[in-house]
Amino acid sequence: MKKLLLMLAVAASMFATSCSTVSHTATTQNVETKIVNRTTANLVVSDQVIKYTFTPTLAHQRAGMKSMKAAAVAKALEVNGNGDVIVNPEFEIKKTRGLFRTRVKYITVTGHVGTYEKFHPTTEQEAEIINTLNGGNNCKRCHKK
């Protein structure tokens, strides 16, 4: 009985002394930077509609629905001529429900393939159009003060 009490006392003291808190502090400095992209390109959209069915892996499923849709679009573009973007994509998602989670069986993406061409510096006229589309004179990137 004394051995059992002694063992419990030793175990309790080990648990009490092994806990510790570590605290780290750091100082940060703000860096004033601006990233400005003043390049414009033309988007050429194909008349042909593509359709691709993507079966997500378990790793895709763990990353979430947004990641699975992005992977489906990337694979569809790779298979159908290496376009840059799918214009107005539509997704058909087939899910199966299990006891603890819902699995995505497949994602079918449908849309028009678009490619960017004729990259050129943004002109003042294009900057004004972009500014108007962004809501007026609130765009600080397009207009210098």
N, C-alpha and C positions, 0 to 999 in steps of 0.2 A: 504494500500500500504506500509506503514511504517512497519507493522508487517511482511509482506512478505520479505521486504529487510532485516529486523532484523533476520528473520529465515534463510535466505540465508547466511547472514554474519556469524551467529553462525555455520551453517553447514559447510561452507568453512573453518572456523577456526578450527573446529573439525577434518576435513580431513587433514589439514595442520599440526596439532600438533600430530596426532596419528601415523604418520609414524616414524619408527625408524630403525636403522641398528644395528644388533648384530654381533659382531666379536669374534670368539674364536680362540686361537692359542694353539698349543701343540708341544712339542718336542718329537721326537722318537729316539730310540736307535736301531741300527742294532744288530741283534743277529746272530752270526755265528753258523749255524746248518747244519747238513748233514743228509739226510734220505737215507739210503741204504738198499735195499732189495736184499739179496743174496740167495733167495729161488727159486728153480726150480721145476716144476711139469710136468708130462706127460699129454698131452691132448689126450683123447680117443674120437674119433668121431664115432657116430653111422652111420650105413649104411642106416637106415631108414630116409626118408625125411618127415619132419613135415610141416603142413600148418595150419595157424591159422588166422582167420579174427577178427580184433579188431575194435570196434566202440568207438572212442574217445569221452569223455565227453567235456563239454564246458570248464572246467578247463584245460584239456589237450590241447584243441585248443588254449587257451590263451597263453600257455607256448611255442608254436611253433612246427614246423615240427620235429625238432631233438628230442624234448621231447616226441612227439607222437610216433615216431619210437621206441624210447627206451622203452616206456610203452607197445607197441605192442610186442616187443621181450620179455620183462619180463613176460607178461601175457602168451605168447606162451610157454615159458619155464616152467611156473608154471603149466599149463594145461597138458603139455606133459612130465611129469616125473621129473620135477625140475632139469633140466640140468644147467650147468654153463654158457654156451655161445652157440649162434647159429653160426655155421661156414658158412661163405659166404652167409649171408642173402640176400634175394631178396624181395623187397617191391613192392606191387601193391597198388596204392593209388587212390581212387575214390573221386573226388572233385565235389562239386556243387557250381556254381557261383550265388551269390546274387547281389543285387543292390550295396551294399557298401563293401562286403567282400566275400571271398571264404571260404567255409566250407569243411572240410574233412568228408566225409560220412563214409568211412571205410578204414582200412589199412590191407592188407593181407600180412603176412610175411611167407616166405618159406625158408627152409634150413635144415641142418643137426645139430642135437644136439651134443654138445661136453661137456665132463665132465673132470675136472682136477683130477688126481690121483697121488699117490706116490710123495708127497711133500718131498723135500730133499734139503740140502744146495748145493749151486752151486759149482761145481768142477772147477779147473783151466781150464780143457779142455772145459767145457761148457762156461766159461767166455771168452775164446779165440774165440769160435764160435760166441758168442753174439757180441763181439768186432768187428769181421770181418763183421758180418751182419749190424752193426751200422756204418760202414765206415772206419774201420782201427783202428789206435792207438788214435783216438780222444776221446774215451770213458774213461773219468777220473774216473768213478765209478768202472770200471773193473780192472784197472791197477793202482797200487800204484807207486808213484814217490819217 
